[in-house]
């Protein structure tokens, strides 16, 4: 695949993952009764890690 395309995807994952990470952290700290914030936290963490791996891979 094209290196520029992978970097674009990586930046997109980092930009979209960061606000969701902040939101889920705040929701889990404020004792939200739902289990959704922890699931969102896990997914956004994976998005950010994938973005970092794609940036440093090329």
RACOR-V634614 format. One line per field, one symbol per residue. ss: DSSP state (H for helix, E for strand, C for the rest). burial: + if it has 16 or more other ideal C-beta (glycine too) atoms within 10 Angstrom, else -. A space follows every 50 residues. Layout:
ss: ???
burial: ???
This chain:
ss: CCHHHHHHHHHHHHHHHHHHHHHHHHHHHCCCCCCHHHHHHHHHHHHHHH HHHHHHHC
burial: ---------+--++--+--++--+--++--------+--++--+--++-- +--+----
